[in-house]
Amino acid sequence: MPGSTKAMAWLTIGGLLLVTAYTVAMGSNGWLWFSWVVLMLTTIGALVAQRPSG
């Protein structure tokens, strides 16, 4: 896994922790969850694109 994809994966995990903490402390915010889902899907796309074919 290249460095940029690895960093993106860690950012996604960190984002999940932050959004979850915000939800527990302040209540749910749909835009935060929507943004996290978009980040997660982008990360998955990057991981799939980096997978060696064959």
TIFIMAR-397474 format. One record per atom (N, C-alpha, C): residue in one letter; x, y, z. Coordinates in steps of 0.02 Angstrom, whole numbers, padded with zeros to 5 digits, always signed. Layout:
AXYZ;...
***
This chain:
M+00043-00059+00000;M+00000+00000+00000;M+00046+00062+00000;P+00039+00104-00051;P+00080+00165-00054;P+00065+00212+00004;G+00112+00257+00017;G+00106+00302+00074;G+00044+00345+00074;S+00024+00371+00016;S-00034+00415+00014;S-00099+00377+00028;T-00103+00315+00004;T-00163+00275+00017;T-00165+00254+00090;K-00107+00239+00118;K-00104+00221+00189;K-00125+00280+00232;A-00101+00340+00215;A-00120+00400+00252;A-00194+00413+00247;M-00222+00401+00188;M-00294+00412+00177;M-00334+00362+00220;A-00311+00301+00225;A-00345+00251+00267;A-00344+00272+00340;W-00287+00297+00364;W-00282+00320+00434;W-00326+00381+00445;L-00330+00425+00396;L-00372+00484+00401;L-00446+00463+00406;T-00465+00412+00368;T-00534+00387+00371;T-00550+00358+00440;I-00503+00320+00467;I-00514+00292+00534;I-00518+00347+00586;G-00472+00396+00582;G-00474+00452+00628;G-00538+00493+00621;G-00561+00501+00559;G-00623+00537+00547;G-00682+00501+00579;L-00683+00435+00575;L-00736+00396+00606;L-00736+00407+00682;L-00677+00407+00711;L-00674+00418+00783;L-00698+00488+00802;L-00678+00538+00763;L-00699+00607+00777;L-00774+00616+00768;V-00802+00589+00715;V-00874+00596+00703;V-00914+00560+00757;T-00889+00501+00778;T-00923+00464+00831;T-00920+00503+00897;A-00862+00532+00913;A-00856+00571+00974;A-00901+00632+00972;Y-00905+00666+00915;Y-00949+00724+00908;Y-01022+00703+00918;T-01041+00646+00888;T-01110+00622+00895;T-01127+00607+00967;V-01081+00577+01004;V-01093+00561+01074;V-01099+00626+01115;A-01056+00674+01102;A-01054+00735+01142;A-01108+00785+01124;M-01121+00795+01060;M-01165+00849+01037;M-01229+00826+01003;G-01234+00762+00986;G-01291+00739+00950;G-01273+00728+00876;S-01315+00692+00842;S-01301+00672+00774;S-01303+00732+00726;N-01258+00731+00678;N-01256+00781+00626;N-01251+00743+00560;G-01304+00745+00520;G-01306+00707+00458;G-01252+00725+00409;W-01234+00790+00406;W-01182+00811+00359;W-01114+00782+00377;L-01099+00777+00441;L-01036+00746+00461;L-01033+00673+00441;W-01088+00637+00452;W-01089+00566+00433;W-01087+00559+00357;F-01122+00601+00321;F-01120+00599+00248;F-01048+00611+00223;S-01014+00660+00252;S-00945+00675+00233;S-00899+00616+00248;W-00910+00583+00304;W-00868+00526+00321;W-00880+00468+00273;V-00943+00457+00254;V-00958+00404+00206;V-00925+00418+00139;V-00927+00480+00117;V-00893+00499+00054;V-00818+00485+00060;L-00788+00504+00116;L-00716+00491+00127;L-00702+00416+00127;M-00745+00377+00159;M-00735+00305+00162;M-00739+00275+00091;L-00788+00295+00052;L-00795+00269-00016;L-00736+00288-00059;T-00711+00349-00051;T-00652+00371-00088;T-00591+00330-00068;T-00584+00316-00004;T-00528+00274+00020;T-00533+00204-00008;I-00592+00175-00008;I-00601+00108-00036;I-00584+00108-00110;G-00605+00160-00145;G-00588+00165-00216;G-00513+00169-00228;A-00478+00206-00186;A-00405+00211-00192;A-00372+00144-00177;L-00398+00109-00127;L-00370+00044-00111;L-00380-00006-00167;V-00439-00005-00197;V-00454-00051-00253;V-00411-00034-00313;A-00401+00030-00326;A-00360+00052-00382;A-00287+00031-00373;Q-00263+00027-00311;Q-00194+00009-00297;Q-00182-00067-00297;R-00237-00105-00295;R-00230-00178-00292;R-00199-00203-00357;P-00147-00245-00352;P-00116-00271-00414;P-00164-00316-00452;S-00167-00308-00516;S-00211-00350-00556;S-00174-00414-00576;G-00211-00467-00579;G-00178-00529-00600;G-00197-00583-00557;
***
